[in-house]
Amino acid sequence: MLSYMDTLKEMSASANVSLKKAFVHAGVRDSTYYRARQGRDLRHSTALLVEASIGKLSALQERRASSR
């Protein structure tokens, strides 16, 4: 079973979005990102915020790329 952080890593990689930027965009503190990277568990609600942020940032990147 994958942890929330592992799932978010996979999502950000497939969406070509920086996971750190997704955490910041979601309004999650930097310290939470670094703790999660070191293996501490995330709350489900935090993971959902970051997941939504990955989707928003990915859509924004796609719009920017298509307007060029």
C-alpha positions as CSV (number, residue, x, y, z in Angstrom):
1,M,0.0,0.0,0.0
2,L,1.4,3.4,-1.0
3,S,1.6,6.2,1.4
4,Y,-0.1,9.5,0.7
5,M,3.3,11.0,-0.1
6,D,4.2,8.3,-2.5
7,T,0.9,8.7,-4.3
8,L,1.4,12.5,-4.5
9,K,4.9,12.0,-5.9
10,E,3.5,9.8,-8.6
11,M,0.8,12.2,-9.4
12,S,3.1,15.2,-9.6
13,A,5.6,13.3,-11.8
14,S,2.9,12.3,-14.3
15,A,1.5,15.8,-14.3
16,N,5.0,17.3,-14.7
17,V,4.4,19.5,-11.6
18,S,6.9,20.2,-8.8
19,L,5.6,18.6,-5.7
20,K,7.1,21.4,-3.6
21,K,5.2,24.0,-5.6
22,A,2.0,22.0,-5.2
23,F,2.4,22.0,-1.4
24,V,3.0,25.8,-1.5
25,H,0.1,26.4,-3.9
26,A,-2.1,24.4,-1.6
27,G,-1.2,26.6,1.4
28,V,0.6,23.9,3.2
29,R,3.7,24.9,5.2
30,D,7.2,24.0,3.9
31,S,7.9,22.1,7.1
32,T,5.0,19.7,6.3
33,Y,6.5,19.0,2.9
34,Y,10.0,18.3,4.3
35,R,8.6,16.1,7.1
36,A,6.6,14.1,4.6
37,R,9.7,13.7,2.4
38,Q,11.5,12.2,5.4
39,G,8.9,9.6,5.9
40,R,6.4,11.2,8.3
41,D,2.8,10.6,7.5
42,L,0.5,13.2,6.0
43,R,-3.1,13.8,7.0
44,H,-5.7,12.7,4.5
45,S,-7.0,16.3,4.4
46,T,-3.6,17.7,3.6
47,A,-3.0,15.1,0.8
48,L,-6.4,16.1,-0.7
49,L,-5.4,19.7,-0.7
50,V,-2.1,19.0,-2.4
51,E,-3.8,16.6,-4.9
52,A,-6.2,19.4,-5.9
53,S,-3.3,21.8,-6.2
54,I,-1.4,19.4,-8.6
55,G,-4.5,19.3,-10.8
56,K,-4.8,23.1,-10.9
57,L,-1.1,23.6,-11.6
58,S,-1.1,21.0,-14.3
59,A,-4.1,22.6,-16.0
60,L,-2.4,26.0,-15.7
61,Q,0.7,24.6,-17.4
62,E,-1.4,23.1,-20.2
63,R,-3.1,26.4,-20.8
64,R,0.2,28.3,-20.9
65,A,1.6,25.8,-23.3
66,S,-1.4,25.9,-25.7
67,S,-1.4,29.7,-25.8
68,R,2.2,29.9,-27.0
